Amino acid sequence: MNDEHNLEARLALMSDEEKQHFKTVVLELVQCYGPDAKQAVILFNGSDKLGGIVTLNCNEMEAAELMLEANDFFGFLNVIGAPPKEAFN
């Protein structure tokens, strides 16, 4: 296995801020297993835009619902503070 895919090597290259963020992500992911498990969908980008999808503790329909909720959430974030649509004319 090359160093690019070696966890220890990747961790060694991370800044302290990146390591803290990674720890937060791992703590969220581990909650997708065991009792009272959460659900998650992880998207990866690639050269063709979408490189892959991993679902955690959910089927395809539940993953689709999570994606729709995420789309709505990011759509909302993108219009916070924007002028009313009438002002675009």
Phi and psi in radians as a Rosetta constraint file:
Dihedral C 1 N 2 CA 2 C 2 CIRCULARHARMONIC -1.360 0.35
Dihedral N 2 CA 2 C 2 N 3 CIRCULARHARMONIC 2.841 0.35
Dihedral C 2 N 3 CA 3 C 3 CIRCULARHARMONIC -1.071 0.35
Dihedral N 3 CA 3 C 3 N 4 CIRCULARHARMONIC -0.450 0.35
Dihedral C 3 N 4 CA 4 C 4 CIRCULARHARMONIC -1.040 0.35
Dihedral N 4 CA 4 C 4 N 5 CIRCULARHARMONIC -0.539 0.35
Dihedral C 4 N 5 CA 5 C 5 CIRCULARHARMONIC -1.892 0.35
Dihedral N 5 CA 5 C 5 N 6 CIRCULARHARMONIC 0.308 0.35
Dihedral C 5 N 6 CA 6 C 6 CIRCULARHARMONIC -1.723 0.35
Dihedral N 6 CA 6 C 6 N 7 CIRCULARHARMONIC 2.107 0.35
Dihedral C 6 N 7 CA 7 C 7 CIRCULARHARMONIC -1.023 0.35
Dihedral N 7 CA 7 C 7 N 8 CIRCULARHARMONIC -0.820 0.35
Dihedral C 7 N 8 CA 8 C 8 CIRCULARHARMONIC -1.077 0.35
Dihedral N 8 CA 8 C 8 N 9 CIRCULARHARMONIC -0.700 0.35
Dihedral C 8 N 9 CA 9 C 9 CIRCULARHARMONIC -1.156 0.35
Dihedral N 9 CA 9 C 9 N 10 CIRCULARHARMONIC -0.729 0.35
Dihedral C 9 N 10 CA 10 C 10 CIRCULARHARMONIC -1.136 0.35
Dihedral N 10 CA 10 C 10 N 11 CIRCULARHARMONIC -0.725 0.35
Dihedral C 10 N 11 CA 11 C 11 CIRCULARHARMONIC -1.098 0.35
Dihedral N 11 CA 11 C 11 N 12 CIRCULARHARMONIC -0.665 0.35
Dihedral C 11 N 12 CA 12 C 12 CIRCULARHARMONIC -1.115 0.35
Dihedral N 12 CA 12 C 12 N 13 CIRCULARHARMONIC -0.476 0.35
Dihedral C 12 N 13 CA 13 C 13 CIRCULARHARMONIC -1.466 0.35
Dihedral N 13 CA 13 C 13 N 14 CIRCULARHARMONIC -0.188 0.35
Dihedral C 13 N 14 CA 14 C 14 CIRCULARHARMONIC -1.389 0.35
Dihedral N 14 CA 14 C 14 N 15 CIRCULARHARMONIC 2.543 0.35
Dihedral C 14 N 15 CA 15 C 15 CIRCULARHARMONIC -1.298 0.35
Dihedral N 15 CA 15 C 15 N 16 CIRCULARHARMONIC 2.919 0.35
Dihedral C 15 N 16 CA 16 C 16 CIRCULARHARMONIC -1.041 0.35
Dihedral N 16 CA 16 C 16 N 17 CIRCULARHARMONIC -0.684 0.35
Dihedral C 16 N 17 CA 17 C 17 CIRCULARHARMONIC -1.118 0.35
Dihedral N 17 CA 17 C 17 N 18 CIRCULARHARMONIC -0.745 0.35
Dihedral C 17 N 18 CA 18 C 18 CIRCULARHARMONIC -1.134 0.35
Dihedral N 18 CA 18 C 18 N 19 CIRCULARHARMONIC -0.692 0.35
Dihedral C 18 N 19 CA 19 C 19 CIRCULARHARMONIC -1.105 0.35
Dihedral N 19 CA 19 C 19 N 20 CIRCULARHARMONIC -0.700 0.35
Dihedral C 19 N 20 CA 20 C 20 CIRCULARHARMONIC -1.135 0.35
Dihedral N 20 CA 20 C 20 N 21 CIRCULARHARMONIC -0.753 0.35
Dihedral C 20 N 21 CA 21 C 21 CIRCULARHARMONIC -1.104 0.35
Dihedral N 21 CA 21 C 21 N 22 CIRCULARHARMONIC -0.764 0.35
Dihedral C 21 N 22 CA 22 C 22 CIRCULARHARMONIC -1.036 0.35
Dihedral N 22 CA 22 C 22 N 23 CIRCULARHARMONIC -0.733 0.35
Dihedral C 22 N 23 CA 23 C 23 CIRCULARHARMONIC -1.066 0.35
Dihedral N 23 CA 23 C 23 N 24 CIRCULARHARMONIC -0.749 0.35
Dihedral C 23 N 24 CA 24 C 24 CIRCULARHARMONIC -1.065 0.35
Dihedral N 24 CA 24 C 24 N 25 CIRCULARHARMONIC -0.762 0.35
Dihedral C 24 N 25 CA 25 C 25 CIRCULARHARMONIC -1.105 0.35
Dihedral N 25 CA 25 C 25 N 26 CIRCULARHARMONIC -0.802 0.35
Dihedral C 25 N 26 CA 26 C 26 CIRCULARHARMONIC -1.100 0.35
Dihedral N 26 CA 26 C 26 N 27 CIRCULARHARMONIC -0.711 0.35
Dihedral C 26 N 27 CA 27 C 27 CIRCULARHARMONIC -1.093 0.35
Dihedral N 27 CA 27 C 27 N 28 CIRCULARHARMONIC -0.626 0.35
Dihedral C 27 N 28 CA 28 C 28 CIRCULARHARMONIC -1.214 0.35
Dihedral N 28 CA 28 C 28 N 29 CIRCULARHARMONIC -0.765 0.35
Dihedral C 28 N 29 CA 29 C 29 CIRCULARHARMONIC -1.104 0.35
Dihedral N 29 CA 29 C 29 N 30 CIRCULARHARMONIC -0.694 0.35
Dihedral C 29 N 30 CA 30 C 30 CIRCULARHARMONIC -1.145 0.35
Dihedral N 30 CA 30 C 30 N 31 CIRCULARHARMONIC -0.352 0.35
Dihedral C 30 N 31 CA 31 C 31 CIRCULARHARMONIC -1.316 0.35
Dihedral N 31 CA 31 C 31 N 32 CIRCULARHARMONIC -0.049 0.35
Dihedral C 31 N 32 CA 32 C 32 CIRCULARHARMONIC -1.525 0.35
Dihedral N 32 CA 32 C 32 N 33 CIRCULARHARMONIC 0.090 0.35
Dihedral C 32 N 33 CA 33 C 33 CIRCULARHARMONIC -2.235 0.35
Dihedral N 33 CA 33 C 33 N 34 CIRCULARHARMONIC 2.632 0.35
Dihedral C 33 N 34 CA 34 C 34 CIRCULARHARMONIC 1.492 0.35
Dihedral N 34 CA 34 C 34 N 35 CIRCULARHARMONIC -2.896 0.35
Dihedral C 34 N 35 CA 35 C 35 CIRCULARHARMONIC -1.119 0.35
Dihedral N 35 CA 35 C 35 N 36 CIRCULARHARMONIC 2.561 0.35
Dihedral C 35 N 36 CA 36 C 36 CIRCULARHARMONIC 0.934 0.35
Dihedral N 36 CA 36 C 36 N 37 CIRCULARHARMONIC 0.701 0.35
Dihedral C 36 N 37 CA 37 C 37 CIRCULARHARMONIC -1.190 0.35
Dihedral N 37 CA 37 C 37 N 38 CIRCULARHARMONIC 2.436 0.35
Dihedral C 37 N 38 CA 38 C 38 CIRCULARHARMONIC -1.384 0.35
Dihedral N 38 CA 38 C 38 N 39 CIRCULARHARMONIC 3.021 0.35
Dihedral C 38 N 39 CA 39 C 39 CIRCULARHARMONIC -2.062 0.35
Dihedral N 39 CA 39 C 39 N 40 CIRCULARHARMONIC 2.648 0.35
Dihedral C 39 N 40 CA 40 C 40 CIRCULARHARMONIC -2.650 0.35
Dihedral N 40 CA 40 C 40 N 41 CIRCULARHARMONIC 2.710 0.35
Dihedral C 40 N 41 CA 41 C 41 CIRCULARHARMONIC -2.267 0.35
Dihedral N 41 CA 41 C 41 N 42 CIRCULARHARMONIC 2.246 0.35
Dihedral C 41 N 42 CA 42 C 42 CIRCULARHARMONIC -1.976 0.35
Dihedral N 42 CA 42 C 42 N 43 CIRCULARHARMONIC 2.225 0.35
Dihedral C 42 N 43 CA 43 C 43 CIRCULARHARMONIC -1.883 0.35
Dihedral N 43 CA 43 C 43 N 44 CIRCULARHARMONIC 2.454 0.35
Dihedral C 43 N 44 CA 44 C 44 CIRCULARHARMONIC -2.119 0.35
Dihedral N 44 CA 44 C 44 N 45 CIRCULARHARMONIC 2.423 0.35
Dihedral C 44 N 45 CA 45 C 45 CIRCULARHARMONIC -1.580 0.35
Dihedral N 45 CA 45 C 45 N 46 CIRCULARHARMONIC 2.763 0.35
Dihedral C 45 N 46 CA 46 C 46 CIRCULARHARMONIC -2.564 0.35
Dihedral N 46 CA 46 C 46 N 47 CIRCULARHARMONIC -3.013 0.35
Dihedral C 46 N 47 CA 47 C 47 CIRCULARHARMONIC -1.121 0.35
Dihedral N 47 CA 47 C 47 N 48 CIRCULARHARMONIC -0.452 0.35
Dihedral C 47 N 48 CA 48 C 48 CIRCULARHARMONIC -1.773 0.35
Dihedral N 48 CA 48 C 48 N 49 CIRCULARHARMONIC 0.560 0.35
Dihedral C 48 N 49 CA 49 C 49 CIRCULARHARMONIC 1.363 0.35
Dihedral N 49 CA 49 C 49 N 50 CIRCULARHARMONIC -1.096 0.35
Dihedral C 49 N 50 CA 50 C 50 CIRCULARHARMONIC -1.805 0.35
Dihedral N 50 CA 50 C 50 N 51 CIRCULARHARMONIC 1.941 0.35
Dihedral C 50 N 51 CA 51 C 51 CIRCULARHARMONIC -1.551 0.35
Dihedral N 51 CA 51 C 51 N 52 CIRCULARHARMONIC -0.448 0.35
Dihedral C 51 N 52 CA 52 C 52 CIRCULARHARMONIC 3.002 0.35
Dihedral N 52 CA 52 C 52 N 53 CIRCULARHARMONIC 2.892 0.35
Dihedral C 52 N 53 CA 53 C 53 CIRCULARHARMONIC -2.355 0.35
Dihedral N 53 CA 53 C 53 N 54 CIRCULARHARMONIC 2.394 0.35
Dihedral C 53 N 54 CA 54 C 54 CIRCULARHARMONIC -2.182 0.35
Dihedral N 54 CA 54 C 54 N 55 CIRCULARHARMONIC 2.254 0.35
Dihedral C 54 N 55 CA 55 C 55 CIRCULARHARMONIC -1.801 0.35
Dihedral N 55 CA 55 C 55 N 56 CIRCULARHARMONIC 2.536 0.35
Dihedral C 55 N 56 CA 56 C 56 CIRCULARHARMONIC -2.173 0.35
Dihedral N 56 CA 56 C 56 N 57 CIRCULARHARMONIC 2.016 0.35
Dihedral C 56 N 57 CA 57 C 57 CIRCULARHARMONIC 1.064 0.35
Dihedral N 57 CA 57 C 57 N 58 CIRCULARHARMONIC 0.591 0.35
Dihedral C 57 N 58 CA 58 C 58 CIRCULARHARMONIC -2.670 0.35
Dihedral N 58 CA 58 C 58 N 59 CIRCULARHARMONIC 2.679 0.35
Dihedral C 58 N 59 CA 59 C 59 CIRCULARHARMONIC -1.563 0.35
Dihedral N 59 CA 59 C 59 N 60 CIRCULARHARMONIC -3.098 0.35
Dihedral C 59 N 60 CA 60 C 60 CIRCULARHARMONIC -1.102 0.35
Dihedral N 60 CA 60 C 60 N 61 CIRCULARHARMONIC -0.686 0.35
Dihedral C 60 N 61 CA 61 C 61 CIRCULARHARMONIC -1.172 0.35
Dihedral N 61 CA 61 C 61 N 62 CIRCULARHARMONIC -0.761 0.35
Dihedral C 61 N 62 CA 62 C 62 CIRCULARHARMONIC -1.123 0.35
Dihedral N 62 CA 62 C 62 N 63 CIRCULARHARMONIC -0.658 0.35
Dihedral C 62 N 63 CA 63 C 63 CIRCULARHARMONIC -1.110 0.35
Dihedral N 63 CA 63 C 63 N 64 CIRCULARHARMONIC -0.726 0.35
Dihedral C 63 N 64 CA 64 C 64 CIRCULARHARMONIC -1.085 0.35
Dihedral N 64 CA 64 C 64 N 65 CIRCULARHARMONIC -0.711 0.35
Dihedral C 64 N 65 CA 65 C 65 CIRCULARHARMONIC -1.112 0.35
Dihedral N 65 CA 65 C 65 N 66 CIRCULARHARMONIC -0.724 0.35
Dihedral C 65 N 66 CA 66 C 66 CIRCULARHARMONIC -1.076 0.35
Dihedral N 66 CA 66 C 66 N 67 CIRCULARHARMONIC -0.706 0.35
Dihedral C 66 N 67 CA 67 C 67 CIRCULARHARMONIC -1.154 0.35
Dihedral N 67 CA 67 C 67 N 68 CIRCULARHARMONIC -0.685 0.35
Dihedral C 67 N 68 CA 68 C 68 CIRCULARHARMONIC -1.122 0.35
Dihedral N 68 CA 68 C 68 N 69 CIRCULARHARMONIC -0.727 0.35
Dihedral C 68 N 69 CA 69 C 69 CIRCULARHARMONIC -1.105 0.35
Dihedral N 69 CA 69 C 69 N 70 CIRCULARHARMONIC -0.717 0.35
Dihedral C 69 N 70 CA 70 C 70 CIRCULARHARMONIC -1.121 0.35
Dihedral N 70 CA 70 C 70 N 71 CIRCULARHARMONIC -0.715 0.35
Dihedral C 70 N 71 CA 71 C 71 CIRCULARHARMONIC -1.055 0.35
Dihedral N 71 CA 71 C 71 N 72 CIRCULARHARMONIC -0.797 0.35
Dihedral C 71 N 72 CA 72 C 72 CIRCULARHARMONIC -1.068 0.35
Dihedral N 72 CA 72 C 72 N 73 CIRCULARHARMONIC -0.737 0.35
Dihedral C 72 N 73 CA 73 C 73 CIRCULARHARMONIC -1.092 0.35
Dihedral N 73 CA 73 C 73 N 74 CIRCULARHARMONIC -0.844 0.35
Dihedral C 73 N 74 CA 74 C 74 CIRCULARHARMONIC -1.221 0.35
Dihedral N 74 CA 74 C 74 N 75 CIRCULARHARMONIC -0.566 0.35
Dihedral C 74 N 75 CA 75 C 75 CIRCULARHARMONIC -1.068 0.35
Dihedral N 75 CA 75 C 75 N 76 CIRCULARHARMONIC -0.729 0.35
Dihedral C 75 N 76 CA 76 C 76 CIRCULARHARMONIC -1.107 0.35
Dihedral N 76 CA 76 C 76 N 77 CIRCULARHARMONIC -0.795 0.35
Dihedral C 76 N 77 CA 77 C 77 CIRCULARHARMONIC -1.054 0.35
Dihedral N 77 CA 77 C 77 N 78 CIRCULARHARMONIC -0.601 0.35
Dihedral C 77 N 78 CA 78 C 78 CIRCULARHARMONIC -1.272 0.35
Dihedral N 78 CA 78 C 78 N 79 CIRCULARHARMONIC -0.275 0.35
Dihedral C 78 N 79 CA 79 C 79 CIRCULARHARMONIC -1.930 0.35
Dihedral N 79 CA 79 C 79 N 80 CIRCULARHARMONIC 0.011 0.35
Dihedral C 79 N 80 CA 80 C 80 CIRCULARHARMONIC -1.061 0.35
Dihedral N 80 CA 80 C 80 N 81 CIRCULARHARMONIC 2.217 0.35
Dihedral C 80 N 81 CA 81 C 81 CIRCULARHARMONIC 1.418 0.35
Dihedral N 81 CA 81 C 81 N 82 CIRCULARHARMONIC -0.036 0.35
Dihedral C 81 N 82 CA 82 C 82 CIRCULARHARMONIC -1.320 0.35
Dihedral N 82 CA 82 C 82 N 83 CIRCULARHARMONIC 2.648 0.35
Dihedral C 82 N 83 CA 83 C 83 CIRCULARHARMONIC -1.179 0.35
Dihedral N 83 CA 83 C 83 N 84 CIRCULARHARMONIC 2.778 0.35
Dihedral C 83 N 84 CA 84 C 84 CIRCULARHARMONIC -1.003 0.35
Dihedral N 84 CA 84 C 84 N 85 CIRCULARHARMONIC 2.637 0.35
Dihedral C 84 N 85 CA 85 C 85 CIRCULARHARMONIC -1.038 0.35
Dihedral N 85 CA 85 C 85 N 86 CIRCULARHARMONIC -0.454 0.35
Dihedral C 85 N 86 CA 86 C 86 CIRCULARHARMONIC -1.115 0.35
Dihedral N 86 CA 86 C 86 N 87 CIRCULARHARMONIC -0.437 0.35
Dihedral C 86 N 87 CA 87 C 87 CIRCULARHARMONIC -1.373 0.35
Dihedral N 87 CA 87 C 87 N 88 CIRCULARHARMONIC -0.124 0.35
Dihedral C 87 N 88 CA 88 C 88 CIRCULARHARMONIC -1.420 0.35
Dihedral N 88 CA 88 C 88 N 89 CIRCULARHARMONIC -0.223 0.35
